[in-house]
Amino acid sequence: MVGAMATIVVCGLGGTIAMTAVDGGAVAPALTAASLVRAVPGLAGLGAGLEVVDVANVPSSSLRLADLAGLSATIAGRLAAGADGVVVTTGTDTLEECAYLLDLLHDGPQPVVVTGAMRSPALAGADGPANLLAAVSVATSPGSRGRGVLVAFADEVHAAVRVRKGHSTRVTAFESPVGGPVGYVVEGVPHFVAAPAARFVVPRGGELPRVPVVVAALGEDAPDVPADAAGLVVAAFGVGHLPQWWAPPLAEAARRVPVVLATRTLAGPVLSGTYGYPGSERDLLERGLIPAGLLGPWKARILLMAALAAGAGREQVAAAFAAAGGLGDAARWPWPVRGGART
């Protein structure tokens, strides 16, 4: 544990973990953070003093960027006031994006652990209490310090930068295709199997700008880039391929705003020099697109928004993706790097 009586703040955002039955038999968010905590047997045995904060109570599909920016500020304030760690409960639909944005904005050593549930409290076998118990356990573990934001789900511990939701319904929905979990909760005790990695923190900036994601599809026309977009993420085929007729308009867009090239496969890297035909990854990068590395399109969007909000220009954005994308040099990160070398 962090201490004899660690103070852990539980921030509730809503989601399936906080849902109860409504008319017609469906479920909707209703439970407060305090209600969630009261429903978890075994929390008292963790030796943590729990404080609860209700930030929102909505499905995570209805969260706005401003909600997450406000939550990040709340977390920073509670940690600065002396809290030893934070647990965030939220819906699973956008959990991977929420966790990564919080990770990019969290510059302290204290653990922040995000969790949720795939089955509501109205169902047999609801997984919310077990996930919340595991999350508090991870938040009180000294091994969690310096790791940034973690995701605790189904007794696995994932790094926010790598985790994704890989299934729509199963209770083991979350996975890290690159590298696997960084730890496991065994008999209530967190055990880490990966060393702390370098942490890439973005300075807090202004309002997060609009960054659309365009997904490539067979035979689709080239996309129009909205005039109010501050950047664009393209989820390409395979290792970074697009229809050849997409290349010229995207090159034109890249002269105006940063355009990041990710893969729609959601696992594996964007390459840089294997293929050389029009619309290939090499052709697109030569036209000014920025490779996302190992970041999927949704996380690439989060990083691009955070970097632009912090005032980064195109060269800084490219350097940020070279570092955080996991295929380049961590030293290229435009801002101070926290922690040790990336493993």
Secondary structure, 3 states (H helix, E strand, C coil): CCCCCEEEEEEEEECHHHEEECCCCCEEECCCHHHHHHCCCCHHHHCEEEEEEEEEEECHHHCCHHHHHHHHHHHHHHHHCCCCEEEEECCCCCHHHHHHHHHHHCCCCCCEEEECCCCCCCCCCCCHHHHHHHHHHHHCCHHHCCCCEEEEECCEEEECCCCEECCCCCCCCEECCCCCCCEEEECCEEEECCCCCCEECCCCCCCCCCCCEEECCCCCCCCCCCCCCCCEEEEEECCCECCHHHHHHHHHHHCCCCEEEEECCCCCCCCCCCCCCCCCHHHHHHCCCEECCCCCHHHHHHHHHHHHHCCCCHHHHHHHHHHHCCCCCHHHCCCCEECCCCC
